[in-house]
Amino acid sequence: MEKYIDAKGLACPKPVILTKKELDALKEGSVRTEVDNMVAKENLSKLASSMNFEYTVENLGEERFIV
């Protein structure tokens, strides 16, 4: 199962909080969070690393990313 979080327009730490909540509840599958700023992208990458999850960053252009 894949969970999608639309966190565009949200300032940190909100995208991280929303994503962590989903990751904590995750039994299997993946979580994809879309953000529109570099700080949120970096913080989501750090979160995934700190929780020992594999992650990728997809650059959608114009400061839009899916982590």
N, CA, C and O atoms as a Tripos MOL2 file, in Angstrom:
@<TRIPOS>MOLECULE
protein
  268   267    67     0     0
PROTEIN
NO_CHARGES

@<TRIPOS>ATOM
      1 N           0.8290   -1.1710    0.0000 N.3       1 MET1
      2 CA          0.0000    0.0000    0.0000 C.3       1 MET1
      3 C           0.8810    1.2460    0.0000 C.2       1 MET1
      4 O           1.9010    1.2960    0.6890 O.2       1 MET1
      5 N           0.4890    2.2310   -0.7620 N.am      2 GLU2
      6 CA          1.2390    3.4850   -0.8190 C.3       2 GLU2
      7 C           0.3700    4.6110   -0.2800 C.2       2 GLU2
      8 O          -0.7820    4.7750   -0.6820 O.2       2 GLU2
      9 N           0.9390    5.3780    0.6300 N.am      3 LYS3
     10 CA          0.2500    6.5300    1.1950 C.3       3 LYS3
     11 C           0.8630    7.7860    0.5860 C.2       3 LYS3
     12 O           2.0850    7.9330    0.5640 O.2       3 LYS3
     13 N           0.0160    8.6950    0.0900 N.am      4 TYR4
     14 CA          0.4780    9.9530   -0.5000 C.3       4 TYR4
     15 C           0.0850   11.0960    0.4300 C.2       4 TYR4
     16 O          -1.0590   11.1870    0.8770 O.2       4 TYR4
     17 N           1.0520   11.9650    0.7130 N.am      5 ILE5
     18 CA          0.8100   13.1440    1.5380 C.3       5 ILE5
     19 C           1.1050   14.3780    0.6980 C.2       5 ILE5
     20 O           2.2120   14.5370    0.1850 O.2       5 ILE5
     21 N           0.1280   15.2360    0.5630 N.am      6 ASP6
     22 CA          0.3180   16.5040   -0.1420 C.3       6 ASP6
     23 C           0.6590   17.5620    0.8950 C.2       6 ASP6
     24 O          -0.2220   18.0890    1.5740 O.2       6 ASP6
     25 N           1.9550   17.8670    1.0110 N.am      7 ALA7
     26 CA          2.4130   18.8360    1.9980 C.3       7 ALA7
     27 C           2.8950   20.1250    1.3300 C.2       7 ALA7
     28 O           3.6390   20.9020    1.9300 O.2       7 ALA7
     29 N           2.4700   20.3450    0.0940 N.am      8 LYS8
     30 CA          2.8510   21.5820   -0.5900 C.3       8 LYS8
     31 C           2.2350   22.7570    0.1630 C.2       8 LYS8
     32 O           1.0870   22.7000    0.6030 O.2       8 LYS8
     33 N           3.0160   23.8160    0.3010 N.am      9 GLY9
     34 CA          2.5330   25.0120    0.9790 C.3       9 GLY9
     35 C           2.6680   24.9730    2.4890 C.2       9 GLY9
     36 O           2.3540   25.9520    3.1670 O.2       9 GLY9
     37 N           3.1330   23.8490    3.0230 N.am     10 LEU10
     38 CA          3.2910   23.7250    4.4710 C.3      10 LEU10
     39 C           4.7450   23.9650    4.8610 C.2      10 LEU10
     40 O           5.6670   23.4220    4.2520 O.2      10 LEU10
     41 N           4.9280   24.7850    5.8840 N.am     11 ALA11
     42 CA          6.2750   25.0580    6.3790 C.3      11 ALA11
     43 C           6.6900   23.9670    7.3620 C.2      11 ALA11
     44 O           5.8520   23.3610    8.0290 O.2      11 ALA11
     45 N           7.9820   23.7310    7.4370 N.am     12 CYS12
     46 CA          8.4900   22.7700    8.4130 C.3      12 CYS12
     47 C           8.2100   23.3060    9.8050 C.2      12 CYS12
     48 O           8.3040   24.5110   10.0420 O.2      12 CYS12
     49 N           7.8760   22.4390   10.6990 N.am     13 PRO13
     50 CA          8.0390   20.9890   10.6710 C.3      13 PRO13
     51 C           6.7940   20.2110   10.2380 C.2      13 PRO13
     52 O           6.7890   18.9850   10.3460 O.2      13 PRO13
     53 N           5.7510   20.8650    9.7600 N.am     14 LYS14
     54 CA          4.4850   20.1880    9.4510 C.3      14 LYS14
     55 C           4.6480   19.0030    8.4860 C.2      14 LYS14
     56 O           4.1020   17.9360    8.7670 O.2      14 LYS14
     57 N           5.3840   19.1390    7.3460 N.am     15 PRO15
     58 CA          5.5420   17.9680    6.4650 C.3      15 PRO15
     59 C           6.2200   16.7910    7.1700 C.2      15 PRO15
     60 O           5.8780   15.6340    6.9240 O.2      15 PRO15
     61 N           7.1730   17.0880    8.0400 N.am     16 VAL16
     62 CA          7.8800   16.0360    8.7700 C.3      16 VAL16
     63 C           6.9390   15.3620    9.7680 C.2      16 VAL16
     64 O           6.9410   14.1380    9.8970 O.2      16 VAL16
     65 N           6.1430   16.1520   10.4660 N.am     17 ILE17
     66 CA          5.1980   15.6040   11.4490 C.3      17 ILE17
     67 C           4.1780   14.6990   10.7630 C.2      17 ILE17
     68 O           3.9110   13.5930   11.2330 O.2      17 ILE17
     69 N           3.6080   15.1710    9.6500 N.am     18 LEU18
     70 CA          2.6210   14.3710    8.9180 C.3      18 LEU18
     71 C           3.2370   13.0600    8.4110 C.2      18 LEU18
     72 O           2.6170   12.0000    8.4900 O.2      18 LEU18
     73 N           4.4520   13.1520    7.8950 N.am     19 THR19
     74 CA          5.1160   11.9710    7.3570 C.3      19 THR19
     75 C           5.4920   10.9940    8.4640 C.2      19 THR19
     76 O           5.2980    9.7880    8.3130 O.2      19 THR19
     77 N           6.0210   11.4930    9.5620 N.am     20 LYS20
     78 CA          6.3960   10.6130   10.6780 C.3      20 LYS20
     79 C           5.1770    9.8760   11.2080 C.2      20 LYS20
     80 O           5.2640    8.6900   11.5280 O.2      20 LYS20
     81 N           4.0570   10.5500   11.3050 N.am     21 LYS21
     82 CA          2.8240    9.9110   11.7700 C.3      21 LYS21
     83 C           2.4630    8.7160   10.8740 C.2      21 LYS21
     84 O           2.1000    7.6510   11.3720 O.2      21 LYS21
     85 N           2.5650    8.9000    9.5670 N.am     22 GLU22
     86 CA          2.2640    7.8160    8.6300 C.3      22 GLU22
     87 C           3.3090    6.7070    8.6910 C.2      22 GLU22
     88 O           2.9650    5.5270    8.6200 O.2      22 GLU22
     89 N           4.5740    7.0750    8.8210 N.am     23 LEU23
     90 CA          5.6280    6.0650    8.9010 C.3      23 LEU23
     91 C           5.4920    5.2220   10.1690 C.2      23 LEU23
     92 O           5.7140    4.0120   10.1400 O.2      23 LEU23
     93 N           5.1290    5.8620   11.2760 N.am     24 ASP24
     94 CA          4.9450    5.1270   12.5290 C.3      24 ASP24
     95 C           3.8180    4.1050   12.4100 C.2      24 ASP24
     96 O           3.8790    3.0390   13.0220 O.2      24 ASP24
     97 N           2.7930    4.4240   11.6270 N.am     25 ALA25
     98 CA          1.6420    3.5280   11.4660 C.3      25 ALA25
     99 C           1.8460    2.5010   10.3450 C.2      25 ALA25
    100 O           1.0590    1.5660   10.2060 O.2      25 ALA25
    101 N           2.8930    2.6770    9.5570 N.am     26 LEU26
    102 CA          3.1310    1.8400    8.3820 C.3      26 LEU26
    103 C           3.5080    0.4120    8.7720 C.2      26 LEU26
    104 O           4.4540    0.1890    9.5280 O.2      26 LEU26
    105 N           2.7620   -0.5360    8.2510 N.am     27 LYS27
    106 CA          3.0970   -1.9460    8.4620 C.3      27 LYS27
    107 C           3.8050   -2.4990    7.2290 C.2      27 LYS27
    108 O           4.7290   -3.3040    7.3420 O.2      27 LYS27
    109 N           3.3640   -2.0600    6.0540 N.am     28 GLU28
    110 CA          4.0430   -2.4150    4.8060 C.3      28 GLU28
    111 C           3.6590   -1.3820    3.7600 C.2      28 GLU28
    112 O           2.6360   -0.7080    3.8790 O.2      28 GLU28
    113 N           4.4940   -1.2670    2.7350 N.am     29 GLY29
    114 CA          4.2220   -0.3040    1.6750 C.3      29 GLY29
    115 C           5.1590    0.8870    1.7610 C.2      29 GLY29
    116 O           6.2930    0.7730    2.2260 O.2      29 GLY29
    117 N           4.6720    2.0230    1.3080 N.am     30 SER30
    118 CA          5.5140    3.2100    1.2670 C.3      30 SER30
    119 C           4.6900    4.4720    1.5180 C.2      30 SER30
    120 O           3.4630    4.4810    1.4250 O.2      30 SER30
    121 N           5.4150    5.5180    1.8360 N.am     31 VAL31
    122 CA          4.8190    6.8380    2.0320 C.3      31 VAL31
    123 C           5.5150    7.7820    1.0680 C.2      31 VAL31
    124 O           6.7440    7.8350    1.0210 O.2      31 VAL31
    125 N           4.7320    8.5270    0.2980 N.am     32 ARG32
    126 CA          5.2710    9.5320   -0.6200 C.3      32 ARG32
    127 C           4.7500   10.8880   -0.1800 C.2      32 ARG32
    128 O           3.5400   11.1010   -0.0940 O.2      32 ARG32
    129 N           5.6710   11.8060    0.1000 N.am     33 THR33
    130 CA          5.2910   13.1390    0.5450 C.3      33 THR33
    131 C           5.7580   14.1440   -0.4950 C.2      33 THR33
    132 O           6.9370   14.1870   -0.8450 O.2      33 THR33
    133 N           4.8230   14.9550   -0.9880 N.am     34 GLU34
    134 CA          5.1610   15.9980   -1.9540 C.3      34 GLU34
    135 C           5.2950   17.3230   -1.2180 C.2      34 GLU34
    136 O           4.4070   17.7280   -0.4680 O.2      34 GLU34
    137 N           6.4200   17.9880   -1.4460 N.am     35 VAL35
    138 CA          6.6970   19.2800   -0.8190 C.3      35 VAL35
    139 C           7.1490   20.2770   -1.8780 C.2      35 VAL35
    140 O           7.5050   19.9050   -2.9960 O.2      35 VAL35
    141 N           7.1260   21.5410   -1.5040 N.am     36 ASP36
    142 CA          7.4900   22.5770   -2.4680 C.3      36 ASP36
    143 C           8.5780   23.5110   -1.9550 C.2      36 ASP36
    144 O           8.6330   24.6870   -2.3170 O.2      36 ASP36
    145 N           9.4500   22.9590   -1.0970 N.am     37 ASN37
    146 CA         10.5990   23.7650   -0.6740 C.3      37 ASN37
    147 C          11.7560   22.8490   -0.2870 C.2      37 ASN37
    148 O          11.5590   21.7100    0.1360 O.2      37 ASN37
    149 N          12.9510   23.3720   -0.4430 N.am     38 MET38
    150 CA         14.1780   22.6090   -0.2370 C.3      38 MET38
    151 C          14.3520   22.1950    1.2290 C.2      38 MET38
    152 O          14.8370   21.0970    1.5010 O.2      38 MET38
    153 N          13.9690   23.0450    2.1610 N.am     39 VAL39
    154 CA         14.1280   22.7290    3.5830 C.3      39 VAL39
    155 C          13.2990   21.5000    3.9460 C.2      39 VAL39
    156 O          13.7910   20.6020    4.6290 O.2      39 VAL39
    157 N          12.0560   21.4550    3.4970 N.am     40 ALA40
    158 CA         11.2030   20.3000    3.7820 C.3      40 ALA40
    159 C          11.7870   19.0350    3.1490 C.2      40 ALA40
    160 O          11.7770   17.9700    3.7680 O.2      40 ALA40
    161 N          12.2880   19.1460    1.9360 N.am     41 LYS41
    162 CA         12.9000   17.9890    1.2670 C.3      41 LYS41
    163 C          14.0720   17.4520    2.0810 C.2      41 LYS41
    164 O          14.1890   16.2460    2.2940 O.2      41 LYS41
    165 N          14.9270   18.3470    2.5310 N.am     42 GLU42
    166 CA         16.0970   17.9360    3.3160 C.3      42 GLU42
    167 C          15.6740   17.3280    4.6510 C.2      42 GLU42
    168 O          16.2330   16.3170    5.0750 O.2      42 GLU42
    169 N          14.6960   17.9350    5.3120 N.am     43 ASN43
    170 CA         14.2510   17.4170    6.6040 C.3      43 ASN43
    171 C          13.5690   16.0600    6.4730 C.2      43 ASN43
    172 O          13.7190   15.2070    7.3490 O.2      43 ASN43
    173 N          12.8210   15.8490    5.3910 N.am     44 LEU44
    174 CA         12.2050   14.5400    5.1610 C.3      44 LEU44
    175 C          13.2660   13.4810    4.8770 C.2      44 LEU44
    176 O          13.1360   12.3380    5.3150 O.2      44 LEU44
    177 N          14.3030   13.8520    4.1540 N.am     45 SER45
    178 CA         15.4070   12.9210    3.8900 C.3      45 SER45
    179 C          16.0920   12.5290    5.1970 C.2      45 SER45
    180 O          16.4160   11.3600    5.4060 O.2      45 SER45
    181 N          16.3090   13.4990    6.0690 N.am     46 LYS46
    182 CA         16.9330   13.2240    7.3710 C.3      46 LYS46
    183 C          16.0380   12.3260    8.2190 C.2      46 LYS46
    184 O          16.5220   11.4170    8.8940 O.2      46 LYS46
    185 N          14.7340   12.5820    8.1820 N.am     47 LEU47
    186 CA         13.7920   11.7530    8.9330 C.3      47 LEU47
    187 C          13.8780   10.2990    8.4670 C.2      47 LEU47
    188 O          14.0010    9.3870    9.2850 O.2      47 LEU47
    189 N          13.8120   10.0900    7.1650 N.am     48 ALA48
    190 CA         13.8640    8.7250    6.6300 C.3      48 ALA48
    191 C          15.1660    8.0280    7.0350 C.2      48 ALA48
    192 O          15.1520    6.8610    7.4250 O.2      48 ALA48
    193 N          16.2670    8.7320    6.9430 N.am     49 SER49
    194 CA         17.5610    8.1550    7.3340 C.3      49 SER49
    195 C          17.5820    7.8040    8.8160 C.2      49 SER49
    196 O          18.0520    6.7330    9.2000 O.2      49 SER49
    197 N          17.0740    8.7060    9.6420 N.am     50 SER50
    198 CA         17.1060    8.4780   11.0920 C.3      50 SER50
    199 C          16.2250    7.3020   11.5040 C.2      50 SER50
    200 O          16.4650    6.6780   12.5380 O.2      50 SER50
    201 N          15.2020    6.9980   10.6950 N.am     51 MET51
    202 CA         14.3040    5.8820   10.9900 C.3      51 MET51
    203 C          14.7150    4.6070   10.2500 C.2      51 MET51
    204 O          14.0060    3.6020   10.2870 O.2      51 MET51
    205 N          15.8740    4.6610    9.5740 N.am     52 ASN52
    206 CA         16.4170    3.5280    8.8160 C.3      52 ASN52
    207 C          15.5000    3.0580    7.6860 C.2      52 ASN52
    208 O          15.4090    1.8620    7.4090 O.2      52 ASN52
    209 N          14.8240    4.0050    7.0390 N.am     53 PHE53
    210 CA         14.0170    3.7010    5.8700 C.3      53 PHE53
    211 C          14.8050    4.0320    4.6120 C.2      53 PHE53
    212 O          15.5940    4.9770    4.5890 O.2      53 PHE53
    213 N          14.5860    3.2500    3.5760 N.am     54 GLU54
    214 CA         15.1240    3.6090    2.2720 C.3      54 GLU54
    215 C          14.2440    4.7290    1.7230 C.2      54 GLU54
    216 O          13.0350    4.7450    1.9560 O.2      54 GLU54
    217 N          14.8520    5.6610    0.9960 N.am     55 TYR55
    218 CA         14.0670    6.7490    0.4240 C.3      55 TYR55
    219 C          14.6870    7.2220   -0.8780 C.2      55 TYR55
    220 O          15.8730    7.0180   -1.1370 O.2      55 TYR55
    221 N          13.8680    7.8470   -1.6740 N.am     56 THR56
    222 CA         14.3380    8.4890   -2.8920 C.3      56 THR56
    223 C          13.7670    9.8980   -2.9110 C.2      56 THR56
    224 O          12.7710   10.1930   -2.2500 O.2      56 THR56
    225 N          14.4120   10.7570   -3.6790 N.am     57 VAL57
    226 CA         13.9270   12.1100   -3.8780 C.3      57 VAL57
    227 C          13.6970   12.2990   -5.3630 C.2      57 VAL57
    228 O          14.6170   12.1620   -6.1690 O.2      57 VAL57
    229 N          12.4840   12.6100   -5.7110 N.am     58 GLU58
    230 CA         12.1160   12.8510   -7.1030 C.3      58 GLU58
    231 C          11.9330   14.3550   -7.2870 C.2      58 GLU58
    232 O          11.0880   14.9690   -6.6350 O.2      58 GLU58
    233 N          12.7260   14.9410   -8.1730 N.am     59 ASN59
    234 CA         12.6470   16.3790   -8.4330 C.3      59 ASN59
    235 C          11.6200   16.6100   -9.5470 C.2      59 ASN59
    236 O          11.8100   16.1770  -10.6840 O.2      59 ASN59
    237 N          10.5380   17.2930   -9.2020 N.am     60 LEU60
    238 CA          9.4910   17.5820  -10.1700 C.3      60 LEU60
    239 C           9.6780   18.9450  -10.8160 C.2      60 LEU60
    240 O           8.8690   19.3560  -11.6470 O.2      60 LEU60
    241 N          10.7500   19.6550  -10.4370 N.am     61 GLY61
    242 CA         11.0270   20.9840  -10.9790 C.3      61 GLY61
    243 C          10.3290   22.0720  -10.2000 C.2      61 GLY61
    244 O           9.3880   21.8080   -9.4530 O.2      61 GLY61
    245 N          10.7930   23.3000  -10.3750 N.am     62 GLU62
    246 CA         10.1780   24.4620   -9.7260 C.3      62 GLU62
    247 C           9.9920   24.2670   -8.2340 C.2      62 GLU62
    248 O           8.9150   24.5320   -7.7000 O.2      62 GLU62
    249 N          11.0630   23.7930   -7.5400 N.am     63 GLU63
    250 CA         11.0040   23.6030   -6.0900 C.3      63 GLU63
    251 C           9.9100   22.6260   -5.6560 C.2      63 GLU63
    252 O           9.3130   22.8050   -4.5940 O.2      63 GLU63
    253 N           9.6420   21.6100   -6.4510 N.am     64 ARG64
    254 CA          8.6810   20.5690   -6.0840 C.3      64 ARG64
    255 C           9.4110   19.2360   -6.0270 C.2      64 ARG64
    256 O          10.1520   18.8730   -6.9410 O.2      64 ARG64
    257 N           9.1870   18.5250   -4.9480 N.am     65 PHE65
    258 CA          9.8730   17.2580   -4.7270 C.3      65 PHE65
    259 C           8.9040   16.2270   -4.1570 C.2      65 PHE65
    260 O           7.9540   16.5730   -3.4540 O.2      65 PHE65
    261 N           9.1550   14.9700   -4.4660 N.am     66 ILE66
    262 CA          8.4760   13.8710   -3.7870 C.3      66 ILE66
    263 C           9.5520   13.0550   -3.1060 C.2      66 ILE66
    264 O          10.4950   12.5830   -3.7410 O.2      66 ILE66
    265 N           9.3940   12.8960   -1.7950 N.am     67 VAL67
    266 CA         10.3520   12.1120   -0.9980 C.3      67 VAL67
    267 C           9.6390   10.8520   -0.5520 C.2      67 VAL67
    268 O          10.2280   10.0190    0.1360 O.2      67 VAL67
@<TRIPOS>BOND
     1     1     2 1
     2     2     3 1
     3     3     4 2
     4     3     5 am
     5     5     6 1
     6     6     7 1
     7     7     8 2
     8     7     9 am
     9     9    10 1
    10    10    11 1
    11    11    12 2
    12    11    13 am
    13    13    14 1
    14    14    15 1
    15    15    16 2
    16    15    17 am
    17    17    18 1
    18    18    19 1
    19    19    20 2
    20    19    21 am
    21    21    22 1
    22    22    23 1
    23    23    24 2
    24    23    25 am
    25    25    26 1
    26    26    27 1
    27    27    28 2
    28    27    29 am
    29    29    30 1
    30    30    31 1
    31    31    32 2
    32    31    33 am
    33    33    34 1
    34    34    35 1
    35    35    36 2
    36    35    37 am
    37    37    38 1
    38    38    39 1
    39    39    40 2
    40    39    41 am
    41    41    42 1
    42    42    43 1
    43    43    44 2
    44    43    45 am
    45    45    46 1
    46    46    47 1
    47    47    48 2
    48    47    49 am
    49    49    50 1
    50    50    51 1
    51    51    52 2
    52    51    53 am
    53    53    54 1
    54    54    55 1
    55    55    56 2
    56    55    57 am
    57    57    58 1
    58    58    59 1
    59    59    60 2
    60    59    61 am
    61    61    62 1
    62    62    63 1
    63    63    64 2
    64    63    65 am
    65    65    66 1
    66    66    67 1
    67    67    68 2
    68    67    69 am
    69    69    70 1
    70    70    71 1
    71    71    72 2
    72    71    73 am
    73    73    74 1
    74    74    75 1
    75    75    76 2
    76    75    77 am
    77    77    78 1
    78    78    79 1
    79    79    80 2
    80    79    81 am
    81    81    82 1
    82    82    83 1
    83    83    84 2
    84    83    85 am
    85    85    86 1
    86    86    87 1
    87    87    88 2
    88    87    89 am
    89    89    90 1
    90    90    91 1
    91    91    92 2
    92    91    93 am
    93    93    94 1
    94    94    95 1
    95    95    96 2
    96    95    97 am
    97    97    98 1
    98    98    99 1
    99    99   100 2
   100    99   101 am
   101   101   102 1
   102   102   103 1
   103   103   104 2
   104   103   105 am
   105   105   106 1
   106   106   107 1
   107   107   108 2
   108   107   109 am
   109   109   110 1
   110   110   111 1
   111   111   112 2
   112   111   113 am
   113   113   114 1
   114   114   115 1
   115   115   116 2
   116   115   117 am
   117   117   118 1
   118   118   119 1
   119   119   120 2
   120   119   121 am
   121   121   122 1
   122   122   123 1
   123   123   124 2
   124   123   125 am
   125   125   126 1
   126   126   127 1
   127   127   128 2
   128   127   129 am
   129   129   130 1
   130   130   131 1
   131   131   132 2
   132   131   133 am
   133   133   134 1
   134   134   135 1
   135   135   136 2
   136   135   137 am
   137   137   138 1
   138   138   139 1
   139   139   140 2
   140   139   141 am
   141   141   142 1
   142   142   143 1
   143   143   144 2
   144   143   145 am
   145   145   146 1
   146   146   147 1
   147   147   148 2
   148   147   149 am
   149   149   150 1
   150   150   151 1
   151   151   152 2
   152   151   153 am
   153   153   154 1
   154   154   155 1
   155   155   156 2
   156   155   157 am
   157   157   158 1
   158   158   159 1
   159   159   160 2
   160   159   161 am
   161   161   162 1
   162   162   163 1
   163   163   164 2
   164   163   165 am
   165   165   166 1
   166   166   167 1
   167   167   168 2
   168   167   169 am
   169   169   170 1
   170   170   171 1
   171   171   172 2
   172   171   173 am
   173   173   174 1
   174   174   175 1
   175   175   176 2
   176   175   177 am
   177   177   178 1
   178   178   179 1
   179   179   180 2
   180   179   181 am
   181   181   182 1
   182   182   183 1
   183   183   184 2
   184   183   185 am
   185   185   186 1
   186   186   187 1
   187   187   188 2
   188   187   189 am
   189   189   190 1
   190   190   191 1
   191   191   192 2
   192   191   193 am
   193   193   194 1
   194   194   195 1
   195   195   196 2
   196   195   197 am
   197   197   198 1
   198   198   199 1
   199   199   200 2
   200   199   201 am
   201   201   202 1
   202   202   203 1
   203   203   204 2
   204   203   205 am
   205   205   206 1
   206   206   207 1
   207   207   208 2
   208   207   209 am
   209   209   210 1
   210   210   211 1
   211   211   212 2
   212   211   213 am
   213   213   214 1
   214   214   215 1
   215   215   216 2
   216   215   217 am
   217   217   218 1
   218   218   219 1
   219   219   220 2
   220   219   221 am
   221   221   222 1
   222   222   223 1
   223   223   224 2
   224   223   225 am
   225   225   226 1
   226   226   227 1
   227   227   228 2
   228   227   229 am
   229   229   230 1
   230   230   231 1
   231   231   232 2
   232   231   233 am
   233   233   234 1
   234   234   235 1
   235   235   236 2
   236   235   237 am
   237   237   238 1
   238   238   239 1
   239   239   240 2
   240   239   241 am
   241   241   242 1
   242   242   243 1
   243   243   244 2
   244   243   245 am
   245   245   246 1
   246   246   247 1
   247   247   248 2
   248   247   249 am
   249   249   250 1
   250   250   251 1
   251   251   252 2
   252   251   253 am
   253   253   254 1
   254   254   255 1
   255   255   256 2
   256   255   257 am
   257   257   258 1
   258   258   259 1
   259   259   260 2
   260   259   261 am
   261   261   262 1
   262   262   263 1
   263   263   264 2
   264   263   265 am
   265   265   266 1
   266   266   267 1
   267   267   268 2
@<TRIPOS>SUBSTRUCTURE
     1 MET1         2 RESIDUE 1 A MET
     2 GLU2         6 RESIDUE 1 A GLU
     3 LYS3        10 RESIDUE 1 A LYS
     4 TYR4        14 RESIDUE 1 A TYR
     5 ILE5        18 RESIDUE 1 A ILE
     6 ASP6        22 RESIDUE 1 A ASP
     7 ALA7        26 RESIDUE 1 A ALA
     8 LYS8        30 RESIDUE 1 A LYS
     9 GLY9        34 RESIDUE 1 A GLY
    10 LEU10       38 RESIDUE 1 A LEU
    11 ALA11       42 RESIDUE 1 A ALA
    12 CYS12       46 RESIDUE 1 A CYS
    13 PRO13       50 RESIDUE 1 A PRO
    14 LYS14       54 RESIDUE 1 A LYS
    15 PRO15       58 RESIDUE 1 A PRO
    16 VAL16       62 RESIDUE 1 A VAL
    17 ILE17       66 RESIDUE 1 A ILE
    18 LEU18       70 RESIDUE 1 A LEU
    19 THR19       74 RESIDUE 1 A THR
    20 LYS20       78 RESIDUE 1 A LYS
    21 LYS21       82 RESIDUE 1 A LYS
    22 GLU22       86 RESIDUE 1 A GLU
    23 LEU23       90 RESIDUE 1 A LEU
    24 ASP24       94 RESIDUE 1 A ASP
    25 ALA25       98 RESIDUE 1 A ALA
    26 LEU26      102 RESIDUE 1 A LEU
    27 LYS27      106 RESIDUE 1 A LYS
    28 GLU28      110 RESIDUE 1 A GLU
    29 GLY29      114 RESIDUE 1 A GLY
    30 SER30      118 RESIDUE 1 A SER
    31 VAL31      122 RESIDUE 1 A VAL
    32 ARG32      126 RESIDUE 1 A ARG
    33 THR33      130 RESIDUE 1 A THR
    34 GLU34      134 RESIDUE 1 A GLU
    35 VAL35      138 RESIDUE 1 A VAL
    36 ASP36      142 RESIDUE 1 A ASP
    37 ASN37      146 RESIDUE 1 A ASN
    38 MET38      150 RESIDUE 1 A MET
    39 VAL39      154 RESIDUE 1 A VAL
    40 ALA40      158 RESIDUE 1 A ALA
    41 LYS41      162 RESIDUE 1 A LYS
    42 GLU42      166 RESIDUE 1 A GLU
    43 ASN43      170 RESIDUE 1 A ASN
    44 LEU44      174 RESIDUE 1 A LEU
    45 SER45      178 RESIDUE 1 A SER
    46 LYS46      182 RESIDUE 1 A LYS
    47 LEU47      186 RESIDUE 1 A LEU
    48 ALA48      190 RESIDUE 1 A ALA
    49 SER49      194 RESIDUE 1 A SER
    50 SER50      198 RESIDUE 1 A SER
    51 MET51      202 RESIDUE 1 A MET
    52 ASN52      206 RESIDUE 1 A ASN
    53 PHE53      210 RESIDUE 1 A PHE
    54 GLU54      214 RESIDUE 1 A GLU
    55 TYR55      218 RESIDUE 1 A TYR
    56 THR56      222 RESIDUE 1 A THR
    57 VAL57      226 RESIDUE 1 A VAL
    58 GLU58      230 RESIDUE 1 A GLU
    59 ASN59      234 RESIDUE 1 A ASN
    60 LEU60      238 RESIDUE 1 A LEU
    61 GLY61      242 RESIDUE 1 A GLY
    62 GLU62      246 RESIDUE 1 A GLU
    63 GLU63      250 RESIDUE 1 A GLU
    64 ARG64      254 RESIDUE 1 A ARG
    65 PHE65      258 RESIDUE 1 A PHE
    66 ILE66      262 RESIDUE 1 A ILE
    67 VAL67      266 RESIDUE 1 A VAL
